[in-house]
C-alpha cells in the first residue's frame, strides 16, 4: 500500500499541470516582489507601475479614489512625500497560481508604531492585474501575547 501511495504521489508531482502551476506561482511572486521593491523600497511608484502594472490594472484599496493605477501612483507618491523615511518590510510571501499575498510591516517614520499590511496581488500575463489590501495598526497594548507580526 505504501508503495502504491508513493507511486501515485510521484505521478502527481511530475504532472505537467502541477509543474506549470508551481512555475506560474514563482513567476507571479517574482513580479510582485520586483514591483514592491521598486515602488516602495526604492520609492519609485510611477516607474514601478509603468513597468509592472497591466493596462487595465484594477485597484480595490479604499485609498484609491478611482481604482486605477494612476490614482494609486498619486496616493503612494503623496505618502512617500509626506513620510520620506517610511519603510516597508516584507515579513512573509505566499504565492498560489496568479495570486500573491504579502504580509508587510509598514513603519511611517523611525520610532513610529508599525502598521501591519496584507497585500494581495493578482498577476496576469506577467503584469499586475489587481490589488487589494488589509491594513491594521499595531496595537499599543495587545491583549494577545502572540505578536501581530
Secondary structure as a PSIPRED ss2 file (coil, helix, strand):
# PSIPRED VFORMAT (PSIPRED V4.0)

   1 X C   1.000  0.000  0.000
   2 X H   0.000  1.000  0.000
   3 X H   0.000  1.000  0.000
   4 X H   0.000  1.000  0.000
   5 X H   0.000  1.000  0.000
   6 X H   0.000  1.000  0.000
   7 X H   0.000  1.000  0.000
   8 X H   0.000  1.000  0.000
   9 X H   0.000  1.000  0.000
  10 X H   0.000  1.000  0.000
  11 X H   0.000  1.000  0.000
  12 X H   0.000  1.000  0.000
  13 X H   0.000  1.000  0.000
  14 X C   1.000  0.000  0.000
  15 X C   1.000  0.000  0.000
  16 X H   0.000  1.000  0.000
  17 X H   0.000  1.000  0.000
  18 X H   0.000  1.000  0.000
  19 X H   0.000  1.000  0.000
  20 X H   0.000  1.000  0.000
  21 X H   0.000  1.000  0.000
  22 X H   0.000  1.000  0.000
  23 X H   0.000  1.000  0.000
  24 X H   0.000  1.000  0.000
  25 X H   0.000  1.000  0.000
  26 X H   0.000  1.000  0.000
  27 X H   0.000  1.000  0.000
  28 X H   0.000  1.000  0.000
  29 X H   0.000  1.000  0.000
  30 X H   0.000  1.000  0.000
  31 X H   0.000  1.000  0.000
  32 X H   0.000  1.000  0.000
  33 X H   0.000  1.000  0.000
  34 X H   0.000  1.000  0.000
  35 X H   0.000  1.000  0.000
  36 X H   0.000  1.000  0.000
  37 X H   0.000  1.000  0.000
  38 X H   0.000  1.000  0.000
  39 X H   0.000  1.000  0.000
  40 X H   0.000  1.000  0.000
  41 X H   0.000  1.000  0.000
  42 X C   1.000  0.000  0.000
  43 X C   1.000  0.000  0.000
  44 X C   1.000  0.000  0.000
  45 X H   0.000  1.000  0.000
  46 X H   0.000  1.000  0.000
  47 X H   0.000  1.000  0.000
  48 X H   0.000  1.000  0.000
  49 X H   0.000  1.000  0.000
  50 X H   0.000  1.000  0.000
  51 X H   0.000  1.000  0.000
  52 X H   0.000  1.000  0.000
  53 X E   0.000  0.000  1.000
  54 X E   0.000  0.000  1.000
  55 X E   0.000  0.000  1.000
  56 X E   0.000  0.000  1.000
  57 X E   0.000  0.000  1.000
  58 X E   0.000  0.000  1.000
  59 X E   0.000  0.000  1.000
  60 X C   1.000  0.000  0.000
  61 X C   1.000  0.000  0.000
  62 X C   1.000  0.000  0.000
  63 X C   1.000  0.000  0.000
  64 X C   1.000  0.000  0.000
  65 X C   1.000  0.000  0.000
  66 X C   1.000  0.000  0.000
  67 X C   1.000  0.000  0.000
  68 X C   1.000  0.000  0.000
  69 X H   0.000  1.000  0.000
  70 X H   0.000  1.000  0.000
  71 X H   0.000  1.000  0.000
  72 X H   0.000  1.000  0.000
  73 X H   0.000  1.000  0.000
  74 X H   0.000  1.000  0.000
  75 X H   0.000  1.000  0.000
  76 X H   0.000  1.000  0.000
  77 X H   0.000  1.000  0.000
  78 X H   0.000  1.000  0.000
  79 X H   0.000  1.000  0.000
  80 X H   0.000  1.000  0.000
  81 X H   0.000  1.000  0.000
  82 X H   0.000  1.000  0.000
  83 X C   1.000  0.000  0.000
  84 X C   1.000  0.000  0.000
  85 X C   1.000  0.000  0.000
  86 X C   1.000  0.000  0.000
  87 X E   0.000  0.000  1.000
  88 X E   0.000  0.000  1.000
  89 X E   0.000  0.000  1.000
  90 X E   0.000  0.000  1.000
  91 X E   0.000  0.000  1.000
  92 X E   0.000  0.000  1.000
  93 X E   0.000  0.000  1.000
  94 X E   0.000  0.000  1.000
  95 X E   0.000  0.000  1.000
  96 X E   0.000  0.000  1.000
  97 X C   1.000  0.000  0.000
  98 X C   1.000  0.000  0.000
  99 X E   0.000  0.000  1.000
 100 X E   0.000  0.000  1.000
 101 X E   0.000  0.000  1.000
 102 X E   0.000  0.000  1.000
 103 X E   0.000  0.000  1.000
 104 X E   0.000  0.000  1.000
 105 X E   0.000  0.000  1.000
 106 X E   0.000  0.000  1.000
 107 X E   0.000  0.000  1.000
 108 X C   1.000  0.000  0.000
 109 X C   1.000  0.000  0.000
 110 X C   1.000  0.000  0.000
 111 X C   1.000  0.000  0.000
 112 X C   1.000  0.000  0.000
 113 X C   1.000  0.000  0.000
 114 X C   1.000  0.000  0.000
 115 X E   0.000  0.000  1.000
 116 X E   0.000  0.000  1.000
 117 X E   0.000  0.000  1.000
 118 X E   0.000  0.000  1.000
 119 X E   0.000  0.000  1.000
 120 X E   0.000  0.000  1.000
 121 X E   0.000  0.000  1.000
 122 X E   0.000  0.000  1.000
 123 X E   0.000  0.000  1.000
 124 X E   0.000  0.000  1.000
 125 X C   1.000  0.000  0.000
 126 X C   1.000  0.000  0.000
 127 X E   0.000  0.000  1.000
 128 X E   0.000  0.000  1.000
 129 X E   0.000  0.000  1.000
 130 X E   0.000  0.000  1.000
 131 X E   0.000  0.000  1.000
 132 X E   0.000  0.000  1.000
 133 X E   0.000  0.000  1.000
 134 X E   0.000  0.000  1.000
 135 X E   0.000  0.000  1.000
 136 X E   0.000  0.000  1.000
 137 X E   0.000  0.000  1.000
 138 X C   1.000  0.000  0.000
 139 X C   1.000  0.000  0.000
 140 X C   1.000  0.000  0.000
 141 X C   1.000  0.000  0.000
 142 X C   1.000  0.000  0.000
 143 X C   1.000  0.000  0.000
 144 X C   1.000  0.000  0.000
 145 X C   1.000  0.000  0.000
 146 X C   1.000  0.000  0.000
 147 X C   1.000  0.000  0.000
 148 X C   1.000  0.000  0.000
 149 X C   1.000  0.000  0.000
